[in-house]
Each structure stands twice: as C-alpha cells, then as structure tokens.
Amino acid sequence: MLKNYFKTAWRNLWKNRFYSSINLLGLSVGLAVGLIILLWVKDELSYDRFHADAPNIYRVIAHLGTGSSKQSWDGVPAPIGAYGKTQVPEVKETARVISNYDYSVFQYGDKQFKESRTAYIDPSFFTIFDFTIISGNKAKLFPDNNSILITTSTAQKYFGQENPIGKVIRADNKEDFTVQGVIADFPANSTLQYDMLFSIDRFAKQYTGKDFWKSMNEDWGNYYSATYLQINPGASTAAVEKKLTRIQHTHHPDSKNTNYGLQPLSKLHLYAPDGTSSAMQMVKIFFIVAVLLLLIACINYVNLSTARSMLRAKEVSVRKIIGAAKLHLFLQFIVETLILFTLATLLAIVIIYALLPFYNSLAGKNSSFRLLDAGVWTTIGITILGTLIASSIYPALLLSSFKPILALKGKLGMGLGNTRFRQVLVVTQFSFSVILIIGTLVIGRQMRFIRDKELGYDKSHVFTVNMRDMEQHFEAVKAELLQQPGITGIASANHTIVQLSSTTGDTDWEGKDPNSSFMIHPMAIDAQFIPQMKLEFAAGHNFRGDNTDSAKIILNETAVREAGIKDPIGKWFTLWDTKAQIVGVLKDFHAASLKTKIEPIALYYKPASYLMYVRTSGEDVAKAVAAVEKKWKQYNAGFPFEYRFLDDTYDRLYRSDQQTGKLFNVFAGIAIIISCLGLFGLATYTAQVKTREIGIRKVLGASVTAITSLLARDFVKLVLIAIVIASPIAWLAMDKWLQNFVYRTHISPVLFILAGIIALIIALATVSSQAIRAALTNPVKSLKSSE
C-alpha cells in the first residue's frame, strides 16, 4: 500500500511538473533562506549561555548623573570588584577586566603583529567563566607581572608548532612578557573576545601613590573596569545593587548620583548597559521575516493545491467510487506533499551551502552550516515540520473530501476550498511582501539621512594618525607637513571627534546648584582644531595658542544648558582639578552615533595630543598619506603605520545598521520573488480554466488588451487590498525601529504610495505575462482544447 502511495504520488508530480516545479522552487528557496535566518537568530540568542553558571553571572552597570544627562556605563571603578567580594555576602566571586591600551604591537623573532583584543584580568576570571586553560599552571596563572596568557590561534601565529610556554614576546619594543599559559580560543558566541591576557596587578602598578587616587583599589572616580559578579543561586540582585551603591557612596560621597545595577550575562550581547534593546529588536525582526518567508512559501503551496483541486476532482471521485476510503486518499496527498518537501529540503540544503559565503560577507558573520550539528537539525526539523503541517493538512483534507457524484458532474460544493479562500491567501501573501517593501524603503531612507546629516563639523578628506613618539616633535612635524602637496591643515586632539569616549562627572562651575550634576565629555585640543574641523561658535572665541590657554575652557551649548549657566563667557568652570575661564561656547555638534542625543562636551587646551588630524585637499591624497607616513616612521621605527579617514570611522558607527539594511533588502526581494512564483502559478491556472471563455470572447471580437485586463484585474484588486492592510502594520513596525535613533527621518506617505506602485508593477508584470499569452492563443485551438 505504502509503495503504491509513493508510486502514484510521484506519477502525479511528474505529470504536473510545471506546477510541481513552481512549488518546489518556492518551498526550497523559502526553506533555505528561512533556515539561514533562523540559524542566525539561534546563534544570536546563544551568546554567553555556554557557561555552566551563566544564570548567576552579572556585569555591574553604573548609572550616573540625573535628569536628561543620566548615562549608563559598563565600566565601574576598580574597587567595586574588590569590595564586592568581601562586603556583599550574596557575591560568590568577582572578576575585573580592563582593556589594555598600553601596548599594541607585539613581536617574537621576525614576526610582528598588531593586537587589539588584549586585557588585564583577575585570575578569578577563569573561576567565573568556563574558558578552557589548555596548558600552564592553573593554580598560578600569573607568577609575576610580566606574565601573559595567549589563545591557541595566537600561539600558532607567533610560534607555529613550537611549545609556547616560556617563550618571550616583546611589546612595543620596550617590554618583555613571558608566556605562562595557553587558553582555548574564545567561542564565537562569546561576548568576551581576547587574544592576550595580562595580570591586573601590572595595571595596578601604574598608580604611583603620588596621584589624586593613591592606588587602583582606592580609585573611586574612574569608571574603566568591566566587573563581573558570580552571585549565590537565589540571591536577590536588587539587594546586591543597593549594597554596591552604598559602598560607592561611603567611599566617595561626591558620587551620590551614582547607582549600580546588574546586567545578566545572557543579555550582554543584545542589550545596551542602559537596557535599550535595539540589537534584540533586530533579532525579533529577522525572526518575523523568517516566519513570513516560510508562510509565503506555504501559501504558495496551499494556493496552487487548492486552485488545482478542480482539475483533480474527477480523479478523486473515480477512486472513491471504486472503493478508496477517505483516509487512503488523505494519506495519498500527504505522501505527495512529503515527496515534494523531501526534494525541497535537499535542494534547500544545496542552496544554503551556495548562499552561505554571500550571506557571511553581507552580514559580517562567520556562520557555518554543519549537517552533523544536532542544533542545526533541531532547527531544520522544527522548521520543516511546522511548514509541512501548515501547508499540507488543509489541501489533503480538501482533495479527499469531494462528493463523487457532484464532482463528476462538475459541480463542486462551495466550502473553504472555494475561490474566496484562495483570495484571502493571496492578500495575506502580498500583505507580507508590501510590509517588507515598505520596511526596505524606510531603512534605506534612514541610512541616507545618516549619511547626509549635517554633523556640525566637516569630516570630509580628513584622516587621523596615532602619533606615538612623534607627539613630542609635533610642531616641527606640522610645519614640515604643511609644505607637502595635498595637505591643507594639521591639528591634534586626544580623541576622534566622530565618537568621544571619555566621560567624567568631576566638574564644578560658577553658580552650581549643590544638588545638580551631569556627565561631560572632556577633549584636549590644540588651537588649530576648531577652525580645522570647521566648528562654529555660538559665543566667545577660540584658544589663542599660548600658555594662558591652560586656564581656559570651551563648552558646547548642551554643556552650558545642562549646567544652567547664564551668560557663560568669562565665568569659571572646573574640570577635574583645573579651574578655568569659559572663553567660548560652540554650537552643538554630533560627536557620537545619531542613536544618541548630543551630550555635554568640554574642550581644554593642550599644544599636542597623541592623535594628529590631517586635512587634505581631496586631491593628491596618496601623496599626503605618503608624506605623513615618512615623517611617522622617522620617529616610530619598527611600528606599523596606520591611518583612518573620519568618513570611514563615521561609517563604522552604522556598519551593523547598514548590514541590517542590506540583509533586509535581500530577504524582502526573496519574499517578493516567492510571492510572484505563486501568483504566476495561479495566473497560469486561471488562464487554463478559462480557456474556453477566452476563445469565445476572441471569436466575438474581444481585443488582446481586453482579455488581458479580464484575467489581471482580479489579481490587481487583491494586491490593492493587500496594500491597504499592510500599510498601517508596516508604519507601526518601522516607527518602532526608528525609535532606536534619536535623530531620524520621518515616515512619509510618499513611501507607502511608492511601495504600492512597486507591488502593483510586480503583480502586473507577473500576471500579465500569462494573461497576454492566453489572449494571443488561437481561439480555434482554445475551443478545441476545452471540449
């Protein structure tokens, strides 16, 4: 019996291979792309969950400031980690991770590499986290402050097949570090990613005891340490947060506007320190896109299966009359669907392997598709089972439920299998497509808005260089470089203007309310920086470029507003322990992503900082870069020369959003193609069942245009209904997405009109091809074929 089911099913699929091919192509593409997205979603949700005690591991978050200037940071003062373990009973263990900006170029023999993923850590790092130590003394990972741990890939890069333990790596041509241990490469789904790890005790030696903060564990004013807590199971996180806050206030009363929170380890990857979930929102959006793709593929199958029910009615009725039970017929159609799905699944796997390199390049991922991976098959199994159930049960029930006598007379009963049901499916399918089209247009508009937004400064044709030892000779270097072709200006600062990272609350000012405080971005600049970057003054003037500037300061409009300073020019403002006179107020400019509002900025004078800004004319750029490289190497022999244009730095802020936009475009395009496949199949079927009517109309004088219009207008009506339904849904979804950007474009009605026109053109192009073909058919042949 089962063999007969398969034989009959295969015969029917082969006999109707045009419709089978449409179904197979739609299902396989839908499954392939849907699975790629779902595997990506699964990977995003798996971050940091591989640690055995992940539910009890938290990162300490600092909430600073009040009111509109309140900020949340993932760095906290280093003492919080030390005091947290000894004074908070709920805390089982703590570990601190401090990014290492002290060294960047490492050398072994003739091999030299630039390393950016390096950090200082507490040894308890390996107690809290399940990162594998492959070799080395686990009981004493850092026997001295010149010890270093490296990953297996780093060991391979420096030492090849040699045993790395005991080998010496030289850092920045001045310090030697001995390899004391090798750890396994950090998993791809780990938020923490490092290649070299140093002892935190070495970082602590930077405190000489002569500074304002005498030691690392007494420094309550600098928020630079990523601190992780492993708390006892069942312990109250709220209680831990309150105790950490009380510890901070006890040791540093001036930080009374600082409060601590705990962020679960599982949320580090998808949630920002302040709890915003733009990354998680994109995971949800892509999950919905995957489901929509699979639903569109299912709707194609259901539509074509039910539409063709009329053509198979007599076959089913004859089989019923000669004794076939309803269950047997049901199983027959289920087997037919299973065969089609098996072929679609095999083809989908081939498509996945073919698309994966393109997808990884587009998404900036390094995903792999491994058939032996249980997780992959779990996702595949759930997806295929869900899709199979959604697309096979109803057509099988419909095709096995005909009343034989009525079917043989050509009079099928009206039920769920009628035309109205198929129309609902087409409307649903194209509603999904229109939503995706509108989403594509809105995302593209926002990306253009970001690219064209006036930032308040001119970043074009400017590149930055870390001067290192050249900083000590800045004036001489600047004078010489300004003589080079293509270079129109030189300035220096200690941060990139595109994204200021340093922040402090250690401020005071004339007329300050004792209960007020706010966080401000300090930036050291020389006298050429402001005119060089074409920043504009709202009041006051620039630095003069002499020694008196060390007692002056320039604020932006937001800083003046947050501080509540009236008529600021000439009033004093204290940054850290320097009391200075406000000599200028700059018009607000964007020194961060457009996802965040403009924040307070304080510019103080420093004749030379480590970052050199070089403005070029836009011509002879290569010569300008070569001239800077020549001077740089004169003072930094043995170090690789690196530079970065501000335009590139700015684009990096939105790389994730740009990748998301590109992926969304691709997925929307695929969804539309699958929808068109179904529409094409339905149009072909419609032309087939109306062959006799078309022949009669042509004999009576109907034109090709009239017949084409007759066949296409019903589909156009359905698409118009889909546009009406999809528009408000798309508006709500994209308005929520735009909330991630403080500065954003508006959703114009023009976008909805444009999306509607695109959807109509696509539908008409798809349907008209078959309608015109039917209209051009010789009416004599049409009437003969329908007898």
Number of C-alpha atoms within 10 A of each C-alpha: 8 10 8 10 18 17 14 16 21 16 13 14 17 13 11 11 13 13 23 19 16 19 26 23 19 29 29 28 25 29 31 27 25 28 24 23 23 23 20 19 19 16 14 16 17 14 21 23 15 15 17 12 16 17 15 21 26 22 24 25 22 23 20 22 21 15 11 10 18 15 18 18 18 21 20 23 22 25 20 25 24 16 15 22 18 12 13 17 13 20 20 17 20 26 23 27 24 21 17 18 11 11 17 15 17 20 18 15 10 6 11 19 15 14 15 15 15 22 22 22 24 21 19 12 17 15 13 22 18 15 17 13 19 13 17 17 13 13 8 11 22 24 12 14 16 17 21 25 26 24 21 19 16 20 23 14 13 20 15 11 9 10 13 22 17 14 16 19 22 17 20 17 14 7 12 18 19 19 23 24 25 25 21 16 17 18 13 14 16 17 16 14 14 17 20 21 24 26 23 20 16 15 17 15 12 11 17 12 11 8 10 12 15 12 18 20 16 16 19 21 18 16 17 17 22 21 27 26 26 23 24 16 13 8 13 11 19 11 12 21 18 15 18 21 21 17 17 23 17 12 13 15 13 15 19 16 18 21 19 23 22 19 22 18 22 22 20 19 19 20 17 17 22 16 12 12 16 18 17 18 16 16 20 13 16 21 19 15 22 24 20 20 32 30 24 27 30 26 25 28 26 23 27 21 25 22 22 17 21 19 13 16 22 20 15 22 22 15 14 19 12 8 10 14 12 17 12 15 20 20 17 23 23 22 21 22 22 16 16 20 23 14 15 24 20 13 18 24 19 13 16 22 15 11 14 18 15 11 19 13 11 15 19 13 13 11 16 15 13 11 11 8 9 10 14 17 13 11 16 22 12 11 17 19 13 14 21 16 13 17 22 21 16 18 24 23 18 17 24 24 18 23 17 20 14 14 19 16 9 13 14 18 13 9 10 12 21 15 13 12 15 21 17 14 18 25 22 21 28 27 25 26 29 30 24 24 26 26 25 23 19 25 22 17 18 21 18 12 15 21 14 9 13 11 17 16 20 16 20 15 16 23 19 22 20 19 24 15 15 20 19 14 12 20 15 10 16 18 11 13 20 16 11 15 16 21 24 17 20 23 25 29 25 19 19 19 19 21 14 18 13 13 18 16 21 17 18 21 18 15 13 14 11 7 8 14 24 23 21 23 18 22 22 19 22 24 21 19 20 18 14 20 19 12 17 18 18 13 17 15 15 23 23 13 14 12 11 10 20 17 17 24 27 29 26 23 21 20 24 19 12 18 20 16 16 11 9 21 18 14 15 19 26 18 20 12 10 15 17 20 21 23 21 23 25 25 16 22 20 19 23 19 20 18 17 13 15 20 23 23 24 21 23 24 25 19 20 22 22 19 19 26 26 26 25 22 15 14 12 14 17 12 15 22 18 13 17 21 17 12 16 23 16 12 16 16 11 13 18 13 15 12 15 13 17 20 16 13 18 20 16 13 16 17 14 14 17 19 15 18 21 17 18 21 19 16 23 24 16 18 31 24 18 28 25 23 20 28 23 22 25 24 21 19 18 19 22 16 15 14 21 20 16 27 25 15 15 21 14 9 10 14 14 18 12 15 20 22 17 14 22 23 14 11 21 18 14 20 26 18 17 24 25 14 18 23 21 13 15 21 19 10 15 19 15 12 17 19 12 17 17 13 18 17 16 12 17 11 11 9 18 25 14 14 23 22 14 15 23 20 13 17 22 20 15 21 26 20 15 23 25 19 13 25 27 17 15 13 20 13 12 21 16 11 11 13 6
